[in-house]
Amino acid sequence: MVTPESIKNHIESSLPCELVHVEGDDGHHFSAIIVSAEFRGKNMVQQHQLVYRALGDRMKQEIHALSMKTHTPEQWAEINPG
C-alpha cells in the first residue's frame, strides 16, 4: 500500500526540495505541500508537472489522486514567516 511517507521519499529522491509534507490515510488519495527552488520561474502547471515526473509511473499505477500546493522557497517564506 502507498503511504504518505513513501510518496514523500519518492519526491525527495527525484526533486531537490526544501520541504515535502504529504498526508492521506486511505492509500489512494493524498495531499501534499512541496517547496522547491526548482519551481522558480515556472507556472503552477509546470511545477505540478515536475512533481508528476518525480513520481513517474506511481502516478499512473499506485496513486489515484494527489492534490498539491507547490511553492518556491521565497513564496513559502512569505506564507510562513519566522
N, C-alpha and C positions, 0 to 999 in steps of 0.2 A: 504494500500500500504506500502511496505517495504521502509524505509528511511535509509540513511547513519547513522543517529543518533540512530535509533533503533538497527541496526547491531552493532554499537559501544557499546551501552549499554549492549547488549546481550553478546558480547565477554567479556567485563569488569566484568560482573556479574559472569561469569563462569571460567575466567582465570585471574590470577593476572598479571597485565600489568603496565608498566611504561608509555606507550604511545599507543593509538589506534587512528588512523586517517582514516576515511572511506569517500570515495567520490563516487558519482553516482547520476544521475538525471533522469533515466528512470524507476526506481522502480524494475529493474531486473538485471542490470549489475553494478557491484561495484568493486572498487579497494581499497585496504587497506594497511596501514603500521602499523605493530604491533611489539612492543618492549616488551619483557618479559624475566625475569630471568628463567622462565620455559623452555626456548629454549636452555639453556646451555647444551652442550654435546649431542645435537640432530642434526641430519642432516636436510636438508630443508624439505624433505618429512615428517619426524616425527614432525617437527614444524607445518607444514600445517595441519597434522592430529590432533594436539592439538586444532587448531582453528576450524576445522570442527566439532570436538567433542563438543567444546564450543557452536557452533551454533546448533548442534543437527538436528532435523527434519526440521528446517528452510532451511537448505541447499538443502534438497530434495523437499520441497514444495513451498517455497517462493522466494528463491534466485536462479536465473537462472545461474549467473556466478559471481564468486568472484576471482579477481586477487589480490594476496597479496605478500607483501615483509615482511619477518619476520626477526627480529634481536634480539640478546641478548643486554642488556644494554651496554656492552663493545663494541660490533660492532657498535651500534648506536652512541656512543661517538666518535668513530674513523671517522665515516661518517659526523657527525655534531659536530665538536669541539666547545667548548665555551659555 
